[in-house]
Amino acid sequence: MFDKLAGSGSSKLAPKSALALAALTMIGADGAVEDEEMDGLRRIVRGDDEAFRVAFRIYKDKNINECV
């Protein structure tokens, strides 16, 4: 399921990126992302900037149904 979100069939979405994407999708569902919500997301990825970047790229590139 998560492989489909990452684009080509050869790439994999790491578990931490998948968790970040799930959290980002939930906190962005209301159309606004508050600073405290972003702080919570940073705690989820525990400083893994790459996991956050991958999740954010997918979140921006895909529609909500594909992220869910």
N, C-alpha and C positions, 0 to 999 in steps of 0.2 A: 504494500500500500504506500509506504513512504517513498519508495524508489520512484514512483510515478510523479511525485511532487518535485523531485530534483531535476527533472528534465529528461535526459536520455536514459535508456534502460541500463547503461553501463555504470552510471554514477549511483552512489548510495547516500542516503540522508542519515547522518550519524544520530544515534539516540538523543544526544544532548541538543542537537539542532531540531530534532522532531519535537522534543519537549518545549524548546523555546518557541517554535512555530505554533504549537498548540496554545501556549500561554499568550503569545502575541495576538493570535486570532481572537482569543477570548477577551483580552483587554481592549482590543481595537474594535470590537463588535458595536460599540455605541457611537463610533465615529470619532472619538477623541481618546488620546492616550495621555494621561496625566503623568507628571513627573514622578509621583510616588509609585505609579504602576510600572514605569520604566525601571525604577530602583528595584522593585520586586523581581522584574525580569532579569536584571543583572545578577541578583542573588541566585536565581535559578540556574543560570549558566556558570556561576562561580568564577567570573572573570575570563571565561573562554570567549574572547572576542570573535574568533572564527565561527563558533557555533551561532553566536548572535548575528553575525553578518550573513551567514547562509540562511538562517531563518527569516531575517528581514528582507533579503533579496527575494526569496520565494513568496513571502507575504505581499510584497509590492507587485510581483510579476503575475501572480495567480489570482483568480477570483475567490471569493469567500468559500464557495462550495468545494473547490479543489483543496483549499487549506483545511477544511473541516474533515 
